[in-house]
């Protein structure tokens, strides 16, 4: 006879615990009750949903099939409001009764609602569930004034999400500085500056007294009398454990449900896990310790009592791109016998502080750069003696070799804090299941599927452990020059190689082929900002004759027509040229330009001369065009001047090479008549602002472009587009379109490295773009100085004598 | 065996390194390539779909010097005229003897005429 296990709570802690129970030999019929109607999802990533970086489907952890496959009954949308310990039954608010043999309480926590009058008004939200996120998404948008009460982790992530949706966001924080439980005053100041540079207004020492308005909130009044307008308020002032039903049932409860080191409550058949629990005075609000608890509990409840929960080192990571924060341990530096090691770089916005006692790390704060947080976390957890490492506390010595960092981690080290995956589990996955890619690892272990910040560490672990990993990772350009492209960029830069042949001679087979030579041509061009040794033999024919080769060896000619705007005179000229050279086909392209097809190679320079127009680069991996709609110039609906903006954008980027062709569009309103949402870079005008979107495609596949940023002025929009453009030039793999590029890197990283990068980084990108642009020229000017016999065949007289000009050369 | 007659075609400066140039002569369309230490000449017509080999990128395949047809990236051996990648049975591209003498590119006339016939 199977035992009935009832689980109250379908959140991360409860379901993770059930997953662990499934790993043991158990004898349970499992029923999970959840008061939300959704399957188990990743609550940590709600802020990413709000920020528009992830869809609801992306954050599902266990889909409904998982419940079915594991014979788990899911009772969703049912709220349990009573536990009868004597009868061993639980009761739902809807009136149904379920018996249990064992009970697992994982009710989580609820938002703490501070005593502010008017808190029940419409437009005032908490931010706890997927439905909360959906409501906020529905109400947020351009120009919406949003106030977030609470400058802690959740409040700040909500603030950033709302801002990315276009809201004007103000954060009101009661304390003296942001994240005051995790940061010292200086750290809080650094974070405040970061957020303000991202466009979020922050007010500390702000005590909210009253939410004003009728049925719907219209503002917030502070204790000092300040009035702030607000269409939308999010209260994120902390959480409290959901322990009331346990208390009513007679279980021992303080603030949370009291559990021992085996996660047992005061009743022998009742267990509890997650944010509803209290262990030795500790409450829980972060996910990592909950997974520890889940593992221990799974052992206890299946009769394998042994593993114990020992509490945890508090560690927090703020997931806001461009405003990294990591905090762990005790950062109080006023205690006796502690030493403080600090780094402050105001220009970069980086603040790091380590608290040491007896050469051991006790606490750490990182603001602005949290890339090496795992090092510090490891020192903290293990109480590592740091005597040997005193010189390299804040900046580690260069790694002795690939995999060294990973090798140094102990087996028990938690690589993925979100999903509680240890180094040992990852190594096991490699050995037992042949895992050798990050995707497989995610699938098998869940590692790196939470906030994703451990993906790099997972990669280096795989690299060190998986026998097949090296091959997969080392995607070399070509067998002629067997190096990955990023390494080739580095080689070209560090060895100061300016020509394709040099690279092939030193690092390749000396000859190359049609795969690697155009790629190397691109790389030397972009690394040296156009100041390279141009080698036409390494270019595809299109880039030798600046026209697109057709199936019969003829070429097509597309003059540049910025923004798709032309004039009667220009059209007349094109018509004349088409007639003069007997062009067999004249076609309007999908890019708002005119294509003259079937042109003989020898006619190309003459046609360019007669046209007197610029090359449209329709033949190359470069900037194709900026498609525009009519916009505010004539359109009744136009809100922005898409034509002027599109023409200017094209002017700024034309004549440059990119990893693959780059198509752009600018539209004057969200009706999107020039299809900006399926372009590599698109600008979408709306009332008072521009959305800059990237990575769209309407080719073999269709992909809606991702929002890069929303900005107010046209100049900012052009800059944002330029930042992404140059970033793509510098980091794209040759022949990688932007839609693959943004998927490979992730929009979060793309934004962090471009629009949310430090000013120094942004200026660097724009400067390199400008310098490349200064060297770039209209390719069709080559008509004035053609390379020998590039367009015309060599003429030899039939009697076997060379041309007169050659004879002259011979005799000179 | 007919007496060979080498005909001067053009100065080597007119053939940029590792590029092809086309040549119309005696009814033939020829692609001539400068490989640095020597020149090679082939019929300017890919056996696959008549692509202009002269517009191809000089490449290598398993130790052989090839040109990659610009239309469908077939690699044609510049010595033998065989399509080596993908390895297909079928007609070869005709090849013509060529050499550089005192900076002048020469083709062998007899052979040309014979081929044209």
Interface residues (C-beta under 8 A of the other chain):
Chain A: X480 X509 X511 X512 X513 X514 X517 X518 X536 X537 X538 X539 X540 X541 X544 X545 X549 X551 X552 X553 X787 X788 X789 X793 X794 X795 X796 X798 X800 X801 X802 X803 X806 X809 X810
Chain B: X5 X7 X8 X9 X10 X11 X13 X14 X15 X16 X17 X18 X19 X21 X22 X23 X24 X25 X26 X32 X49 X50 X51 X52 X55 X56 X57 X58 X59 X60 X61 X65 X66 X68 X70 X71 X73 X75 X102 X103 X104 X109
